[in-house]
């Protein structure tokens, strides 16, 4: 299994989440986060915004589903402007259900 962490624009959250749910990926963790990328924030006139608001989506999927999920996030999240976000993919070694203690993998 793989964990996909996507940092997306807040205004794209609903569109991406609905597209993922529609494609059969209903289990999503999302949280508001703040940060900056290579551009080190945003300059608007004399004001510099060091940290920009983003939404982090975390989704654990089977290896075979990674490309499909990434494609949905990129297609729905892209505006073509700086700050569209990033996607990180990591291996998931173990998963346990807290209530039962069962291992899922």
N, C-alpha and C positions, 0 to 999 in steps of 0.2 A: 504494500500500500504506500501511497504518497500523500504528503500534506502540501497543499497549495495555499500559499499566503499571498494575497493580492492587495496592494495598496492602491486605492482608486479614488477618483474625485467623488466628493459627497453627492453631487447632483446626478451621478451615474448609478448610485447604489440601487435604487428601486428597479431600474431597467435591467441591471445585471442579475440581481437576485431573482426577479421574475423569470428571466431567460433560463437561469440555472434550474429553477424549480420546474419549469416547463420541459426541460430536457431530462428530468428524472433525478436531479441532485437537490433534494429538499433539505438536507442537513448542512447548515451553514452557521458558522459563528461569525458575528460581525461586531466591530467596536470602533468608536471614534478614536483617532490617533492624530498626533501632530508631528511634523518633521520637515526635513528639507532634503533635496537631492543635490545633484552636481551643481546646479545653478545657485545653491546656497541661499534660497529664499527668493523673494520677489521685491524689486525696486519699483515703487510707484511715486514718481516725483521725488521729493526729498525723504520720503518715508520708506524704510526697509522692513519687510516682514520676514523674519528669520525662520519662523516655523509656520507651515501651512497646514490647514485642516485636511485630513484624508479619512477614509474608511478602510479598515483592514478586514478583509474576508479571509476566513480560514476554513478549508474544506479538505477532508480526508477521503480519498477515492482509490479505487483499484488502479494499478499501473496502466491498464488498458484504457482507462477513462481520462487520463491526464491530458492528452492532446485535445479531446473534446471540450473539457472544462476550460483549458487555457484559451482555446479558440473563441469560446463564448465570451469570456471576460475581455479578450482583446477586441473582438468585434463590437461589443456593446459599450466598452469603456473608452474607446479611442475617439478623441476630438481632433487630433492632429496638432495640438498645441503643447508647449512645454508643460509638464506637470500632470500628464495623463496617468502616471503611476508606474508601478513595477510589479512583477510576479516572481515569487520565489518558490521553488519546488524542493522538498526535502524527503528523504526516506522515513517511513514510520516503522520502527522495529517491533514495538509491542503496543497492544491496546487492551485495556481492561474496563469492564463495566463496574462502576463503583458499587451499585446496589447488590449485585450478585457475586462479584469477584471473578466472574468468568473472563477468560482471555478470548479475544475476538479473532486474533490471527492464528 
